[in-house]
Amino acid sequence: MRLTRRGILVLLGAAMCFAFGEVAGYPLFRALAGAAVGAVLAAVATTFVQPKVEVVRSVTPDRVERGKPALASLVVRNGTTRRHGGFAAADRVGTEVNEVQVRPLAPGAEATYHYELLTTARGRLQVGPLVLSRFDPFGLAHGDRTAGGTAHLWAHPRRHQVRPARAGYPRHHHDGPITDPPLRGSADLRAVRPYVIGDEVRFLHWKATARTGQLMVREYADPAQLRFTAVLDTRPAAMSPAVFEEAVEVAASLLYASASAGQHCRLITSHGIDTPVDSGLRAVRSLLDELCLVGQDAAADEPLVPAALAAARPGGILVVLTGPDADVAAHRWRPDVLVRLGARQSSAGNGLIAASDAADAAAKWNALQAGPA
């Protein structure tokens, strides 16, 4: 509870009236001061008693592209045995505040309210809790309290229409091309990992199980599976924050298109994030969630790719996304396509895309992928 500006002025006026009444000997001014103080105390008592309501919140969908709205639903229920009057409430999503005017509710009654949640920035945004506001009739005091829990809304990077990588060189256990068409049922051993429910029992690795004391399974990969890797430069010196947001949009667009086309995808950042996933909608969701949270958090002296991840070049198509003037020549990975965002002069060719923003980069990528196979 706190006094409003009007309430503070009323208290100051009461003090002045009382002082003047004491000095001049006018009882009327002392009475006016007492009435003003009484009004403020009554306002404080009115706002101190807050409505006791139950709040249930839902957000649909819980993942949207930046700039697109989601729908929030609030169910406010009066769980007491007394009727409560209406009140103003505020629900916050990120830095935005949504005003909700709750009508009076009888005992046991409930009301549902819907409103849009705007997403002006990417990220994992907290929605709520609901802040209940109570004013006295004269606006002398203001009381707030929170009700209900919180929800989260994922604002994914904005995506542009791009083609999937036209050729993803398969990763083999041998040199040279695979047969065309590829052999059916062929697979390479990729890793040995702990067993999870749903794994094929025939892939159990008994030696590793005996050595570790827990069930271990072999994880295989199809050598003919197309692969796509995006390396996002997260060094602050590589590009400005505005250009970095454009680079994130390009990464999201390319990874979404490639994973949707059935390619195994991987996201690597200069800070050490390494997210290899399979193809499909679940993979897309995992990658976009990661890009929701990524920031320019790499140290200025860090390399483009951390040493722990740079031991072997990823198989398939490799795309590096960086700023207009960042130095990438010293890195031993040779990307298939180097995308430079924020370039002053737009151009494309010979594995280089220089673009002013994400939309420009998407258009040039589509032109490259539409070329002869």
C-alpha positions as a Markdown table, in Angstrom:
| # | Residue | x | y | z |
|---|---|---|---|---|
| 1 | Met | 0.0 | 0.0 | 0.0 |
| 2 | Arg | 1.2 | 3.5 | -0.8 |
| 3 | Leu | -0.2 | 7.1 | -0.8 |
| 4 | Thr | -0.8 | 8.6 | -4.2 |
| 5 | Arg | 0.4 | 12.1 | -5.0 |
| 6 | Arg | -3.0 | 13.5 | -4.1 |
| 7 | Gly | -2.8 | 11.7 | -0.7 |
| 8 | Ile | 0.6 | 13.2 | 0.0 |
| 9 | Leu | -0.7 | 16.7 | -0.9 |
| 10 | Val | -3.7 | 16.2 | 1.4 |
| 11 | Leu | -1.4 | 15.3 | 4.3 |
| 12 | Leu | 0.8 | 18.3 | 3.7 |
| 13 | Gly | -2.2 | 20.5 | 3.6 |
| 14 | Ala | -3.5 | 19.0 | 6.8 |
| 15 | Ala | -0.2 | 19.7 | 8.5 |
| 16 | Met | -0.3 | 23.3 | 7.3 |
| 17 | Cys | -3.9 | 23.8 | 8.4 |
| 18 | Phe | -3.1 | 22.4 | 11.8 |
| 19 | Ala | -0.1 | 24.6 | 12.3 |
| 20 | Phe | -2.0 | 27.7 | 11.1 |
| 21 | Gly | -4.9 | 26.9 | 13.4 |
| 22 | Glu | -2.5 | 26.5 | 16.4 |
| 23 | Val | -0.7 | 29.8 | 15.7 |
| 24 | Ala | -3.7 | 31.9 | 14.8 |
| 25 | Gly | -6.0 | 30.2 | 17.3 |
| 26 | Tyr | -8.7 | 29.2 | 14.8 |
| 27 | Pro | -10.3 | 25.8 | 15.8 |
| 28 | Leu | -11.9 | 25.5 | 12.3 |
| 29 | Phe | -8.5 | 25.0 | 10.7 |
| 30 | Arg | -7.6 | 22.3 | 13.3 |
| 31 | Ala | -10.9 | 20.6 | 12.5 |
| 32 | Leu | -10.1 | 20.7 | 8.8 |
| 33 | Ala | -6.7 | 19.2 | 9.4 |
| 34 | Gly | -8.3 | 16.4 | 11.5 |
| 35 | Ala | -10.8 | 15.7 | 8.8 |
| 36 | Ala | -8.1 | 15.5 | 6.1 |
| 37 | Val | -6.0 | 13.1 | 8.2 |
| 38 | Gly | -9.1 | 11.0 | 8.8 |
| 39 | Ala | -9.8 | 10.8 | 5.1 |
| 40 | Val | -6.3 | 9.6 | 4.4 |
| 41 | Leu | -6.5 | 7.0 | 7.1 |
| 42 | Ala | -9.8 | 5.8 | 5.7 |
| 43 | Ala | -8.3 | 5.6 | 2.2 |
| 44 | Val | -5.4 | 3.5 | 3.6 |
| 45 | Ala | -7.9 | 1.1 | 5.3 |
| 46 | Thr | -9.9 | 0.8 | 2.1 |
| 47 | Thr | -6.9 | -0.1 | -0.1 |
| 48 | Phe | -5.3 | -2.3 | 2.6 |
| 49 | Val | -8.1 | -4.9 | 2.2 |
| 50 | Gln | -7.5 | -6.6 | -1.2 |
| 51 | Pro | -9.9 | -8.9 | -3.0 |
| 52 | Lys | -9.1 | -12.6 | -2.5 |
| 53 | Val | -9.4 | -14.2 | -5.9 |
| 54 | Glu | -8.0 | -17.3 | -7.6 |
| 55 | Val | -6.3 | -16.7 | -10.9 |
| 56 | Val | -5.6 | -19.3 | -13.6 |
| 57 | Arg | -3.6 | -18.3 | -16.6 |
| 58 | Ser | -2.9 | -19.9 | -20.0 |
| 59 | Val | -0.9 | -18.7 | -23.0 |
| 60 | Thr | -1.7 | -20.1 | -26.5 |
| 61 | Pro | 0.5 | -20.8 | -28.3 |
| 62 | Asp | 3.5 | -20.8 | -26.0 |
| 63 | Arg | 5.9 | -20.3 | -29.0 |
| 64 | Val | 5.5 | -17.6 | -31.6 |
| 65 | Glu | 7.7 | -15.7 | -34.0 |
| 66 | Arg | 8.9 | -12.3 | -32.9 |
| 67 | Gly | 6.3 | -9.7 | -33.9 |
| 68 | Lys | 3.4 | -12.1 | -33.9 |
| 69 | Pro | 0.9 | -12.1 | -31.0 |
| 70 | Ala | -0.1 | -14.9 | -28.6 |
| 71 | Leu | -3.4 | -15.1 | -26.8 |
| 72 | Ala | -3.5 | -15.0 | -23.0 |
| 73 | Ser | -6.5 | -16.2 | -21.1 |
| 74 | Leu | -7.2 | -15.3 | -17.4 |
| 75 | Val | -9.8 | -17.1 | -15.3 |
| 76 | Val | -10.5 | -15.0 | -12.1 |
| 77 | Arg | -12.6 | -16.7 | -9.5 |
| 78 | Asn | -14.0 | -15.5 | -6.2 |
| 79 | Gly | -13.4 | -18.4 | -3.9 |
| 80 | Thr | -14.7 | -16.6 | -0.8 |
| 81 | Thr | -18.2 | -16.4 | 0.7 |
| 82 | Arg | -18.5 | -12.6 | 0.2 |
| 83 | Arg | -19.1 | -10.6 | -2.9 |
| 84 | His | -16.2 | -8.4 | -3.9 |
| 85 | Gly | -16.2 | -5.3 | -6.0 |
| 86 | Gly | -14.4 | -4.8 | -9.3 |
| 87 | Phe | -10.8 | -3.8 | -9.5 |
| 88 | Ala | -8.1 | -3.0 | -12.0 |
| 89 | Ala | -5.3 | -5.5 | -12.7 |
| 90 | Ala | -2.2 | -5.5 | -14.8 |
| 91 | Asp | -0.5 | -8.5 | -16.4 |
| 92 | Arg | 3.1 | -8.1 | -17.6 |
| 93 | Val | 4.8 | -9.8 | -20.4 |
| 94 | Gly | 8.5 | -8.8 | -20.7 |
| 95 | Thr | 8.4 | -5.0 | -20.5 |
| 96 | Glu | 4.8 | -4.6 | -21.8 |
| 97 | Val | 1.9 | -4.2 | -19.4 |
| 98 | Asn | -1.7 | -5.3 | -20.2 |
| 99 | Glu | -4.5 | -3.7 | -18.3 |
| 100 | Val | -7.4 | -5.9 | -17.2 |
| 101 | Gln | -10.6 | -4.5 | -15.6 |
| 102 | Val | -12.1 | -7.2 | -13.5 |
| 103 | Arg | -15.8 | -6.9 | -12.9 |
| 104 | Pro | -17.5 | -7.5 | -9.5 |
| 105 | Leu | -17.9 | -11.2 | -8.7 |
| 106 | Ala | -20.5 | -13.0 | -6.5 |
| 107 | Pro | -19.3 | -15.7 | -4.1 |
| 108 | Gly | -18.1 | -18.7 | -6.2 |
| 109 | Ala | -18.4 | -16.9 | -9.5 |
| 110 | Glu | -15.7 | -16.6 | -12.1 |
| 111 | Ala | -15.0 | -14.5 | -15.1 |
| 112 | Thr | -12.7 | -15.1 | -18.1 |
| 113 | Tyr | -10.7 | -12.5 | -19.9 |
| 114 | His | -8.7 | -12.7 | -23.1 |
| 115 | Tyr | -6.1 | -10.3 | -24.5 |
| 116 | Glu | -3.2 | -10.4 | -26.9 |
| 117 | Leu | 0.5 | -10.6 | -25.8 |
| 118 | Leu | 2.7 | -8.6 | -28.1 |
| 119 | Thr | 6.2 | -9.9 | -28.8 |
| 120 | Thr | 8.5 | -7.0 | -29.7 |
| 121 | Ala | 11.8 | -8.8 | -28.9 |
| 122 | Arg | 12.9 | -12.4 | -29.1 |
| 123 | Gly | 13.5 | -14.4 | -25.9 |
| 124 | Arg | 11.8 | -16.4 | -23.2 |
| 125 | Leu | 9.3 | -13.9 | -21.8 |
| 126 | Gln | 7.7 | -14.2 | -18.4 |
| 127 | Val | 3.9 | -13.6 | -18.3 |
| 128 | Gly | 2.5 | -12.5 | -14.9 |
| 129 | Pro | 1.9 | -12.6 | -12.1 |
| 130 | Leu | -1.3 | -10.7 | -12.2 |
| 131 | Val | -1.0 | -7.4 | -10.1 |
| 132 | Leu | -4.3 | -6.5 | -8.4 |
| 133 | Ser | -4.7 | -2.7 | -7.9 |
| 134 | Arg | -7.1 | -1.1 | -5.5 |
| 135 | Phe | -7.8 | 2.6 | -5.2 |
| 136 | Asp | -10.0 | 4.5 | -2.7 |
| 137 | Pro | -12.9 | 6.5 | -4.1 |
| 138 | Phe | -11.0 | 9.8 | -3.6 |
| 139 | Gly | -7.7 | 8.5 | -5.1 |
| 140 | Leu | -5.7 | 9.1 | -1.9 |
| 141 | Ala | -4.1 | 5.7 | -1.6 |
| 142 | His | -3.2 | 2.8 | -3.9 |
| 143 | Gly | -2.7 | -0.9 | -2.9 |
| 144 | Asp | -1.2 | -3.7 | -5.0 |
| 145 | Arg | -0.8 | -7.4 | -4.5 |
| 146 | Thr | 0.0 | -10.2 | -6.8 |
| 147 | Ala | -2.2 | -13.2 | -7.6 |
| 148 | Gly | -1.8 | -16.4 | -9.6 |
| 149 | Gly | 1.4 | -17.9 | -11.0 |
| 150 | Thr | 3.4 | -17.2 | -14.0 |
| 151 | Ala | 3.7 | -18.6 | -17.5 |
| 152 | His | 6.4 | -18.3 | -20.2 |
| 153 | Leu | 6.1 | -17.3 | -23.8 |
| 154 | Trp | 8.9 | -18.1 | -26.3 |
| 155 | Ala | 9.4 | -15.4 | -28.9 |
| 156 | His | 11.3 | -17.2 | -31.6 |
| 157 | Pro | 13.5 | -15.2 | -34.1 |
| 158 | Arg | 11.6 | -14.1 | -37.1 |
| 159 | Arg | 12.0 | -16.5 | -40.1 |
| 160 | His | 12.3 | -15.7 | -43.7 |
| 161 | Gln | 11.4 | -18.0 | -46.6 |
| 162 | Val | 14.5 | -19.8 | -47.7 |
| 163 | Arg | 15.3 | -22.9 | -49.6 |
| 164 | Pro | 17.0 | -25.8 | -47.8 |
| 165 | Ala | 20.6 | -26.5 | -48.6 |
| 166 | Arg | 20.8 | -27.8 | -52.2 |
| 167 | Ala | 23.5 | -30.3 | -51.4 |
| 168 | Gly | 24.5 | -31.7 | -48.1 |
| 169 | Tyr | 27.6 | -33.8 | -48.5 |
| 170 | Pro | 27.0 | -37.1 | -46.5 |
| 171 | Arg | 29.4 | -38.1 | -43.8 |
| 172 | His | 31.1 | -41.4 | -44.4 |
| 173 | His | 33.4 | -43.8 | -42.6 |
| 174 | His | 35.4 | -44.0 | -45.9 |
| 175 | Asp | 36.7 | -41.6 | -48.5 |
| 176 | Gly | 34.9 | -41.1 | -51.8 |
| 177 | Pro | 31.2 | -40.9 | -52.8 |
| 178 | Ile | 28.6 | -43.4 | -51.7 |
| 179 | Thr | 26.7 | -45.5 | -54.1 |
| 180 | Asp | 23.8 | -43.9 | -55.9 |
| 181 | Pro | 21.2 | -44.8 | -54.9 |
| 182 | Pro | 22.6 | -45.2 | -51.3 |
| 183 | Leu | 22.8 | -48.6 | -49.7 |
| 184 | Arg | 19.7 | -49.5 | -47.8 |
| 185 | Gly | 20.2 | -50.2 | -44.1 |
| 186 | Ser | 23.7 | -48.9 | -43.9 |
| 187 | Ala | 24.7 | -47.0 | -40.8 |
| 188 | Asp | 27.8 | -45.6 | -39.0 |
| 189 | Leu | 28.3 | -45.9 | -35.3 |
| 190 | Arg | 28.1 | -42.3 | -34.0 |
| 191 | Ala | 28.2 | -42.7 | -30.2 |
| 192 | Val | 27.6 | -44.9 | -27.2 |
| 193 | Arg | 25.2 | -43.3 | -24.7 |
| 194 | Pro | 23.0 | -44.3 | -21.8 |
| 195 | Tyr | 19.8 | -46.2 | -22.5 |
| 196 | Val | 16.5 | -44.3 | -22.5 |
| 197 | Ile | 13.1 | -45.8 | -22.7 |
| 198 | Gly | 12.2 | -46.5 | -26.3 |
| 199 | Asp | 15.6 | -47.4 | -27.5 |
| 200 | Glu | 16.1 | -50.6 | -29.5 |
| 201 | Val | 17.2 | -53.4 | -27.2 |
| 202 | Arg | 19.2 | -54.9 | -30.0 |
| 203 | Phe | 21.5 | -51.9 | -29.9 |
| 204 | Leu | 22.6 | -52.5 | -26.3 |
| 205 | His | 26.4 | -52.3 | -25.9 |
| 206 | Trp | 27.1 | -55.0 | -23.3 |
| 207 | Lys | 30.8 | -54.2 | -22.8 |
| 208 | Ala | 30.1 | -50.5 | -22.1 |
| 209 | Thr | 27.2 | -51.6 | -19.8 |
| 210 | Ala | 29.5 | -53.9 | -17.8 |
| 211 | Arg | 32.1 | -51.1 | -17.6 |
| 212 | Thr | 29.8 | -48.3 | -16.5 |
| 213 | Gly | 27.2 | -50.2 | -14.5 |
| 214 | Gln | 24.3 | -48.8 | -16.4 |
| 215 | Leu | 22.6 | -49.8 | -19.7 |
| 216 | Met | 24.4 | -48.3 | -22.7 |
| 217 | Val | 23.3 | -48.4 | -26.3 |
| 218 | Arg | 25.0 | -47.8 | -29.7 |
| 219 | Glu | 23.7 | -44.7 | -31.5 |
| 220 | Tyr | 23.9 | -45.1 | -35.3 |
| 221 | Ala | 23.7 | -42.5 | -38.1 |
| 222 | Asp | 22.8 | -43.1 | -41.7 |
| 223 | Pro | 25.9 | -42.1 | -43.7 |
| 224 | Ala | 23.7 | -40.9 | -46.6 |
| 225 | Gln | 21.7 | -38.5 | -44.3 |
| 226 | Leu | 22.1 | -34.9 | -45.5 |
| 227 | Arg | 23.6 | -32.6 | -42.8 |
| 228 | Phe | 23.6 | -28.9 | -42.3 |
| 229 | Thr | 25.6 | -26.9 | -39.7 |
| 230 | Ala | 25.2 | -23.2 | -38.9 |
| 231 | Val | 28.0 | -21.4 | -37.1 |
| 232 | Leu | 26.8 | -18.2 | -35.5 |
| 233 | Asp | 29.4 | -15.7 | -34.5 |
| 234 | Thr | 28.5 | -14.4 | -31.0 |
| 235 | Arg | 31.6 | -12.3 | -30.4 |
| 236 | Pro | 30.6 | -8.7 | -29.6 |
| 237 | Ala | 33.3 | -7.2 | -31.8 |
| 238 | Ala | 32.0 | -9.1 | -34.9 |
| 239 | Met | 28.9 | -7.1 | -35.3 |
| 240 | Ser | 26.6 | -4.6 | -33.6 |
| 241 | Pro | 23.6 | -5.8 | -31.6 |
| 242 | Ala | 21.2 | -4.8 | -34.4 |
| 243 | Val | 23.2 | -6.7 | -37.0 |
| 244 | Phe | 23.4 | -9.6 | -34.6 |
| 245 | Glu | 19.6 | -9.8 | -34.5 |
| 246 | Glu | 19.6 | -10.0 | -38.3 |
| 247 | Ala | 22.2 | -12.9 | -38.1 |
| 248 | Val | 20.0 | -14.8 | -35.6 |
| 249 | Glu | 17.1 | -14.5 | -38.0 |
| 250 | Val | 19.2 | -15.9 | -40.9 |
| 251 | Ala | 20.3 | -18.8 | -38.7 |
| 252 | Ala | 16.8 | -19.5 | -37.6 |
| 253 | Ser | 15.5 | -19.4 | -41.3 |
| 254 | Leu | 18.3 | -21.8 | -42.6 |
| 255 | Leu | 18.0 | -24.3 | -39.7 |
| 256 | Tyr | 14.2 | -24.3 | -40.0 |
| 257 | Ala | 14.2 | -24.9 | -43.7 |
| 258 | Ser | 16.9 | -27.6 | -43.5 |
| 259 | Ala | 15.4 | -29.5 | -40.6 |
| 260 | Ser | 12.0 | -29.4 | -42.2 |
| 261 | Ala | 13.5 | -30.8 | -45.4 |
| 262 | Gly | 14.8 | -33.9 | -43.5 |
| 263 | Gln | 18.4 | -32.8 | -42.9 |
| 264 | His | 20.2 | -33.4 | -39.6 |
| 265 | Cys | 21.1 | -30.0 | -38.3 |
| 266 | Arg | 23.6 | -28.5 | -35.9 |
| 267 | Leu | 24.0 | -25.1 | -34.3 |
| 268 | Ile | 27.4 | -23.9 | -33.1 |
| 269 | Thr | 28.2 | -20.5 | -31.5 |
| 270 | Ser | 31.5 | -18.9 | -30.5 |
| 271 | His | 30.5 | -19.1 | -26.9 |
| 272 | Gly | 30.5 | -22.9 | -27.0 |
| 273 | Ile | 26.9 | -23.8 | -27.7 |
| 274 | Asp | 26.7 | -27.0 | -29.7 |
| 275 | Thr | 23.2 | -28.3 | -30.5 |
| 276 | Pro | 23.2 | -31.3 | -32.8 |
| 277 | Val | 19.7 | -32.5 | -33.6 |
| 278 | Asp | 17.9 | -34.8 | -36.0 |
| 279 | Ser | 15.4 | -33.6 | -38.5 |
| 280 | Gly | 11.7 | -32.8 | -38.1 |
| 281 | Leu | 9.5 | -30.5 | -36.1 |
| 282 | Arg | 10.9 | -31.5 | -32.7 |
| 283 | Ala | 14.4 | -30.7 | -33.9 |
| 284 | Val | 13.2 | -27.3 | -35.3 |
| 285 | Arg | 11.6 | -26.5 | -31.9 |
| 286 | Ser | 14.8 | -27.3 | -30.0 |
| 287 | Leu | 16.9 | -25.1 | -32.4 |
| 288 | Leu | 14.6 | -22.2 | -32.3 |
| 289 | Asp | 14.4 | -22.4 | -28.5 |
| 290 | Glu | 18.2 | -22.2 | -28.4 |
| 291 | Leu | 18.2 | -19.2 | -30.7 |
| 292 | Cys | 15.7 | -17.6 | -28.4 |
| 293 | Leu | 18.3 | -17.3 | -25.7 |
| 294 | Val | 21.5 | -16.9 | -27.6 |
| 295 | Gly | 23.3 | -13.6 | -27.2 |
| 296 | Gln | 26.6 | -11.9 | -27.9 |
| 297 | Asp | 28.2 | -13.5 | -24.8 |
| 298 | Ala | 31.5 | -14.7 | -26.3 |
| 299 | Ala | 34.7 | -13.0 | -25.0 |
| 300 | Ala | 36.4 | -10.6 | -27.4 |
| 301 | Asp | 39.5 | -12.8 | -27.6 |
| 302 | Glu | 37.7 | -16.1 | -28.3 |
| 303 | Pro | 38.0 | -17.7 | -31.7 |
| 304 | Leu | 35.1 | -18.1 | -34.1 |
| 305 | Val | 34.7 | -21.7 | -33.0 |
| 306 | Pro | 35.9 | -22.8 | -29.6 |
| 307 | Ala | 38.9 | -25.2 | -29.6 |
| 308 | Ala | 36.9 | -28.0 | -28.0 |
| 309 | Leu | 34.5 | -28.0 | -31.0 |
| 310 | Ala | 37.1 | -27.3 | -33.7 |
| 311 | Ala | 38.8 | -30.7 | -33.7 |
| 312 | Ala | 36.9 | -32.0 | -36.7 |
| 313 | Arg | 34.9 | -30.2 | -39.3 |
| 314 | Pro | 31.2 | -31.1 | -39.2 |
| 315 | Gly | 30.0 | -33.2 | -42.1 |
| 316 | Gly | 27.6 | -31.8 | -44.7 |
| 317 | Ile | 27.0 | -28.2 | -45.6 |
| 318 | Leu | 28.7 | -25.7 | -43.3 |
| 319 | Val | 27.5 | -22.1 | -43.2 |
| 320 | Val | 29.2 | -19.4 | -41.1 |
| 321 | Leu | 27.2 | -16.2 | -40.1 |
| 322 | Thr | 29.2 | -13.2 | -39.0 |
| 323 | Gly | 29.6 | -9.5 | -39.3 |
| 324 | Pro | 30.7 | -7.4 | -42.2 |
| 325 | Asp | 34.4 | -7.1 | -41.2 |
| 326 | Ala | 35.0 | -10.0 | -38.8 |
| 327 | Asp | 38.2 | -12.0 | -39.3 |
| 328 | Val | 37.4 | -15.6 | -40.1 |
| 329 | Ala | 40.4 | -16.4 | -42.3 |
| 330 | Ala | 42.5 | -17.8 | -39.5 |
| 331 | His | 40.0 | -20.6 | -38.8 |
| 332 | Arg | 40.8 | -23.9 | -40.3 |
| 333 | Trp | 37.2 | -24.8 | -41.1 |
| 334 | Arg | 36.4 | -23.8 | -44.6 |
| 335 | Pro | 32.7 | -23.0 | -44.9 |
| 336 | Asp | 30.6 | -23.8 | -47.9 |
| 337 | Val | 28.9 | -20.4 | -47.5 |
| 338 | Leu | 30.1 | -17.4 | -45.6 |
| 339 | Val | 27.3 | -15.0 | -44.8 |
| 340 | Arg | 28.3 | -11.5 | -43.8 |
| 341 | Leu | 25.5 | -9.4 | -42.3 |
| 342 | Gly | 25.5 | -5.6 | -42.2 |
| 343 | Ala | 27.6 | -5.2 | -45.3 |
| 344 | Arg | 27.6 | -1.8 | -47.0 |
| 345 | Gln | 27.7 | -3.3 | -50.5 |
| 346 | Ser | 25.4 | -6.3 | -51.2 |
| 347 | Ser | 26.8 | -9.1 | -53.3 |
| 348 | Ala | 26.8 | -12.9 | -53.6 |
| 349 | Gly | 29.0 | -15.5 | -55.3 |
| 350 | Asn | 31.9 | -17.9 | -54.8 |
| 351 | Gly | 30.5 | -19.1 | -51.5 |
| 352 | Leu | 30.2 | -15.5 | -50.1 |
| 353 | Ile | 26.9 | -13.7 | -49.3 |
| 354 | Ala | 27.3 | -10.1 | -48.3 |
| 355 | Ala | 23.9 | -8.7 | -47.2 |
| 356 | Ser | 22.6 | -5.6 | -45.5 |
| 357 | Asp | 20.0 | -7.5 | -43.5 |
| 358 | Ala | 18.3 | -10.8 | -43.0 |
| 359 | Ala | 15.8 | -10.3 | -45.8 |
| 360 | Asp | 18.6 | -9.5 | -48.3 |
| 361 | Ala | 20.6 | -12.5 | -47.1 |
| 362 | Ala | 17.6 | -14.8 | -47.6 |
| 363 | Ala | 17.1 | -13.6 | -51.1 |
| 364 | Lys | 20.7 | -14.1 | -52.1 |
| 365 | Trp | 20.7 | -17.6 | -50.4 |
| 366 | Asn | 17.7 | -18.6 | -52.4 |
| 367 | Ala | 19.4 | -17.4 | -55.6 |
| 368 | Leu | 22.5 | -19.5 | -54.8 |
| 369 | Gln | 20.4 | -22.6 | -54.1 |
| 370 | Ala | 18.4 | -22.2 | -57.3 |
| 371 | Gly | 21.6 | -22.5 | -59.3 |
| 372 | Pro | 22.7 | -25.6 | -61.2 |
| 373 | Ala | 23.2 | -28.7 | -59.1 |
